[in-house]
């Protein structure tokens, strides 16, 4: 049967030998949409509440960092765990735990007892669950379709994340303005519960083994050694560190920039936070429609550089609409980065070590909190606009260097293989 073009191929009825793949992909894709929407929803709601309570850009950065900090410390362990423990069970328990944390914040907000540290603690819980995302749901998405459709499936999942990053902050800003912290987190708790129900009905088979904690260091070392010796995977990890440490942390200062510099309402702050996501949505549509153009390296590095340039120009915009337009343009670059980030690892990593490498990718993403704290500290010295410029220009230099190293290793690799073959012939 000929392969159907575009998105239809992902949702078409699978052949008998892969029965259940289509249904798995649809559920996993829907779970991702729910979870990611509420993740970005809560990020902005928490930032607005913290800014109202403290007036401090640094405090906003600390609360935002709490959500991503667990990825840095737990991502690698989550990768090892997900190779042994039932990934479906991890997915269900994670959504129930996050729902409980959000419901607690909603209750505290309704009673007037909520404080920024409560919101930070709930973000820490949600971040712990988030640290399992790459090695569980994201891996399952890549394995729920035939190999030829893996890049397209992950592109659609990335596109959906871009849509949720666009919709989530807009809804959060509007709902926070009218219903406060309690209304915002009550909605997120309900959506997390719905995601848990979707995960509970997910058909999933996996070889399960006993998780031996004493073997975790050895397993982590094996994954790190493999990544270091693989040109593509090492390149992906280097660019991911640079982007999460020095690129994406600008988002922690969107609320102070929107409220204090452009003097706009919380709803318009939500629109500003969603601008980059809108651009990523448009870029994702282009990537989802067919096979990625060019090499994975060029797409990932080039997209990252485009994003960093636009983010660095955003604070220089004289008016609010132009700042949003620059973030939209940068979103095209972030779409290319995000799509290649996962696709290159899933398509280049063997199954027996794939979750561990996805765990290492999670650790690299987890460098984001360090960047958030850095941009928060810079904001206290240079102001929000100067802080964003400083960190984005540094990120631009870092990604450029990582891209050059990646290209040099790729160019040298054929020479090394040829020399080894020549030696064997002799």
C-alpha positions in Angstrom: 0.0 0.0 0.0 1.6 3.4 -0.9 2.5 5.7 1.9 0.1 8.5 2.4 1.7 12.0 2.3 1.7 14.5 5.1 0.0 14.1 8.4 -2.5 11.5 7.0 0.3 8.9 7.1 0.6 9.3 10.9 -3.1 8.8 11.6 -3.9 6.2 8.8 -4.8 2.7 9.9 -1.5 0.8 10.4 -0.8 -2.5 8.7 -1.7 -5.7 10.6 1.9 -6.4 11.7 1.9 -3.0 13.6 -1.6 -3.2 15.0 -2.2 -0.6 17.7 0.5 1.8 16.5 -1.9 4.4 15.2 -4.0 4.3 18.4 -0.8 4.6 20.6 0.4 7.6 18.6 -2.9 9.4 18.9 -3.1 8.9 22.7 0.5 9.9 23.2 0.2 12.9 21.0 -3.0 14.0 22.9 -1.3 13.5 26.3 1.6 15.7 25.2 -0.8 18.4 24.1 -2.5 18.5 27.5 0.6 18.3 29.6 2.6 20.8 27.6 -0.2 23.3 27.5 -0.6 23.3 31.2 3.2 23.4 31.7 3.5 26.7 29.9 0.2 27.9 31.3 1.6 27.4 34.9 4.9 29.0 34.1 3.3 32.3 33.2 0.6 32.2 35.9 3.4 31.5 38.5 5.5 34.3 37.1 2.6 36.8 37.2 1.7 35.8 40.8 5.4 36.0 42.0 5.8 39.4 40.3 2.7 40.8 41.9 3.7 39.4 45.3 7.4 40.5 45.3 8.0 42.9 42.4 11.3 41.2 41.9 12.6 39.9 38.5 15.0 37.7 40.4 12.2 36.1 42.4 10.3 35.4 39.2 13.5 33.7 37.8 13.9 31.6 40.9 10.3 30.3 40.7 10.7 29.6 37.0 14.0 27.8 37.6 12.3 25.5 40.2 10.3 23.9 37.4 13.3 22.9 35.3 15.9 22.2 38.0 15.0 18.6 38.5 15.7 17.8 34.9 19.4 18.7 35.5 19.7 16.4 38.5 17.2 13.6 37.7 17.1 13.4 33.9 19.9 10.9 33.6 18.5 8.7 36.3 15.0 8.9 34.7 16.6 7.6 31.5 18.1 4.5 33.3 14.8 4.0 35.2 12.7 4.1 32.0 14.7 1.3 30.5 13.7 -1.0 33.4 10.3 0.3 34.8 7.0 0.2 32.8 7.0 3.6 31.0 3.2 3.6 30.9 3.1 3.4 34.7 5.6 6.2 35.0 3.4 8.3 32.7 0.2 7.7 34.7 1.7 8.3 38.2 3.5 11.4 36.9 0.3 13.1 35.7 -1.6 12.2 39.0 1.3 13.7 41.0 1.3 16.9 39.0 -2.5 17.2 39.3 -2.2 16.9 43.1 0.5 19.7 43.2 -1.6 22.0 41.1 -4.8 21.4 43.1 -2.9 22.2 46.3 -1.8 25.6 44.9 -5.4 26.3 43.7 -6.7 25.6 47.3 -4.0 27.8 48.8 -4.9 30.6 46.3 -8.6 30.3 47.0 -8.0 30.7 50.8 -5.6 33.6 50.4 -2.7 31.6 51.9 -0.6 31.2 48.8 3.0 32.4 48.8 5.7 32.4 46.1 7.5 29.5 47.8 4.3 27.4 47.6 4.2 28.0 43.9 7.9 27.2 43.6 7.4 23.9 45.5 4.6 22.9 43.2 6.8 23.8 40.2 9.6 21.6 41.7 7.1 18.6 41.8 6.0 19.3 38.3 9.6 19.5 37.2 10.4 16.2 38.7 7.7 14.6 36.6 8.9 16.6 33.6 12.3 15.0 34.0 10.8 11.7 32.8 9.2 13.2 29.6 12.0 12.6 27.1 12.7 9.0 28.2 9.0 7.9 28.5 6.4 9.7 26.5 8.7 11.3 23.9 10.5 8.0 23.3 7.1 6.2 23.1 6.0 8.7 20.4 9.0 7.9 18.3 8.4 4.1 18.7 4.6 4.2 18.0 5.0 4.7 14.2 7.0 2.9 11.5 10.7 4.0 11.3 10.1 6.0 8.1 7.6 8.2 9.8 9.6 8.9 13.0 10.9 12.3 11.9 7.4 13.3 10.9 5.8 12.0 14.1 8.3 13.9 16.2 7.8 17.0 14.1 4.1 16.9 14.8 4.7 16.4 18.5 7.1 19.4 18.5 4.5 21.4 16.5 1.9 20.6 19.1 4.3 21.7 21.8 4.7 25.0 20.0 0.9 25.4 19.8 0.6 24.7 23.5 3.4 27.2 24.3 1.4 29.7 22.3 -2.1 29.0 23.7 -1.0 28.2 27.3 0.4 31.6 28.2 -2.5 33.5 26.4 -5.1 31.6 28.5 -3.0 31.9 31.6 -2.6 35.6 31.3 -6.3 36.1 30.7 -7.5 33.6 33.4 -5.1 35.0 35.9 -6.4 38.5 35.3 -10.0 37.5 36.0 -9.7 34.4 38.3 -6.4 34.8 40.0 -4.0 32.1 41.0 -6.8 29.8 42.3 -8.7 29.7 39.0 -5.5 29.2 36.9 -4.2 26.2 38.9 -7.6 24.6 39.3 -7.8 24.4 35.5 -4.4 22.9 35.2 -5.2 20.3 37.9 -8.2 19.1 35.9 -6.3 18.9 32.6 -3.5 16.9 34.3 -6.2 14.5 35.5 -7.6 14.1 32.0 -4.0 13.3 30.7 -3.7 10.6 33.4 -6.9 9.0 32.2 -5.6 9.0 28.6 -2.4 7.4 29.7 -4.2 4.8 31.8 -6.0 3.5 28.6 -2.8 3.4 26.6 -2.0 0.0 25.0 1.7 -0.6 25.9 4.0 -3.6 26.0 7.6 -3.4 27.3 10.2 -5.7 28.6 10.5 -4.9 32.3 13.5 -5.8 34.4 14.4 -5.1 38.0 15.9 -1.7 38.6 19.2 -2.2 40.5 20.3 1.0 42.0 23.9 -0.1 42.4 24.1 -0.5 38.6 22.9 3.0 37.9 26.4 4.6 37.8 27.6 2.0 35.4 24.6 2.4 33.1 25.0 6.2 33.2 28.7 5.9 32.4 28.0 3.6 29.4 25.4 6.1 28.0 27.8 9.0 28.5 30.7 7.1 26.8 28.4 6.3 23.8 27.3 9.9 23.4 30.8 11.3 23.6 32.0 9.0 20.9 29.1 9.6 18.5 29.4 12.7 16.4 25.7 13.4 15.9 24.6 12.7 19.4 27.5 14.7 20.9 26.6 17.6 18.6 23.0 17.5 19.6 23.9 17.5 23.3 26.3 20.5 22.9 23.8 22.7 21.1 21.1 21.7 23.5 23.2 22.8 26.5 24.0 26.2 24.8 20.4 26.8 23.9 18.9 26.0 27.3 21.7 27.7 29.3 22.0 30.8 27.2 19.0 31.0 24.8 15.7 30.1 26.2 16.1 31.7 29.7 15.0 35.0 28.2 11.4 33.7 28.7 11.8 34.1 32.5 11.9 37.9 32.0 9.0 38.2 29.6 6.7 39.2 32.4 8.9 42.0 33.8 9.7 43.2 30.3 6.0 43.3 29.3 4.7 44.8 32.5 7.5 47.2 33.4 9.0 48.2 30.0 6.2 48.0 27.5 3.5 48.7 30.2 1.0 46.2 28.9 -1.7 44.1 30.7 -1.2 40.5 31.9 -3.2 39.3 28.9 -0.8 41.1 26.5 2.1 39.7 28.4 0.6 36.3 27.6 0.5 37.2 24.0 4.2 38.3 24.1 5.1 35.0 25.8 3.2 33.2 23.0 4.8 35.0 20.1 7.9 32.8 19.8 5.6 29.7 20.1 3.5 31.1 17.2 6.6 31.3 15.0 7.5 27.8 16.1 4.0 26.6 15.1 4.5 28.0 11.6 7.9 26.5 11.3 6.6 23.2 12.6 3.9 23.1 10.0 6.5 23.4 7.3 8.6 20.6 8.9 5.7 18.3 9.5 4.5 18.3 5.9 7.5 16.3 4.6 11.0 15.1 5.2 13.3 17.7 6.9 15.2 19.8 4.3 19.0 19.6 4.5 21.1 17.8 7.0 20.1 17.5 10.7 23.2 19.5 11.7 22.5 22.4 9.5 18.8 22.6 10.5 19.5 22.4 14.2 22.5 24.8 14.3 21.0 27.2 11.8 17.7 27.3 13.5 19.4 27.9 16.9 21.4 30.8 15.5 18.2 32.4 14.0 16.4 32.2 17.3 19.3 33.7 19.2 19.7 36.6 16.9 15.9 37.4 17.1 15.9 37.1 20.9 18.9 39.4 21.2 17.1 42.0 19.0 13.8 41.8 20.9 14.9 44.1 23.8 16.0 46.8 21.3 12.5 47.0 19.8 11.0 50.5 20.2 7.4 49.3 20.4 5.6 46.2 21.7 4.3 44.9 18.4 7.8 44.8 16.9 9.2 42.9 19.9 6.5 40.3 19.4 7.2 40.1 15.7 10.9 39.4 16.4 9.9 36.6 18.7 7.7 35.2 16.0 10.6 35.1 13.6 12.8 33.5 16.2 10.2 30.8 16.6 11.0 29.4 13.2 14.5 28.7 14.4 13.4 27.2 17.7 11.1 24.8 15.7 14.0 23.5 13.7 16.1 23.1 16.9 13.4 21.3 18.8 12.5 18.9 16.0 16.1 17.9 15.3 16.9 17.6 19.0 14.8 14.5 19.5 14.7 13.1 15.9 18.5 12.9 15.6 18.9 10.9 18.9 16.0 8.5 18.2 17.1 7.8 14.6 20.8 7.4 15.5 20.7 5.6 18.9 20.2 1.8 19.2 17.1 0.8 21.3 19.1 -0.8 24.2 20.6 2.6 25.1 18.0 5.0 23.7 16.3 5.9 27.0 19.7 6.6 28.6 20.6 9.0 25.8 17.2 10.6 26.1 18.0 11.0 29.8 21.2 12.7 29.0 19.3 15.0 26.6 17.0 15.8 29.6 20.0 16.7 31.7 21.2 19.1 29.0 17.7 20.6 28.9 18.0 20.8 32.6 20.8 23.3 32.4 18.0 25.8 31.8 17.5 26.6 35.5 21.1 27.7 35.7 20.5 30.0 32.8 17.3 31.3 34.4 19.1 32.1 37.6 21.9 33.7 35.6 19.5 36.0 33.6 17.7 36.8 36.9 21.0 37.9 38.5 21.9 39.9 35.4 18.5 41.5 35.6 19.2 42.8 39.1 22.5 44.4 37.7 21.6 45.4 34.1 17.8 45.5 34.2 15.6 43.0 32.2 16.5 44.4 28.8 20.3 44.4 29.3 20.1 40.9 30.9 18.4 39.4 27.9 20.8 41.0 25.4 23.9 39.8 27.4 22.8 36.2 27.7 21.5 35.9 24.1 24.7 37.3 22.6 26.7 34.8 24.7 24.5 32.0 23.5 25.0 33.1 19.9 28.8 32.7 20.3 28.4 29.3 22.1 26.1 27.8 19.5 28.4 29.0 16.7 31.4 27.3 18.3 29.5 24.1 18.9 28.3 24.1 15.3 31.9 24.5 14.0 33.1 21.6 16.2 30.3 19.4 15.1 31.0 20.1 11.4 34.7 19.5 11.9 34.1 16.1 13.5 31.7 15.2 10.7 34.3 16.2 8.0 37.0 14.2 9.8 35.0 11.1 10.3 35.0 9.8 6.6 38.8 10.3 6.6 39.2 8.2 9.8 37.0 5.5 8.3 39.0 5.5 5.1 42.3 5.2 7.0 41.0 2.3 9.0 39.8 0.5 5.9 43.2 1.1 4.2 45.0 -0.3 7.3 42.8 -3.4 7.2 43.6 -4.0 3.5 47.3 -3.8 4.2 
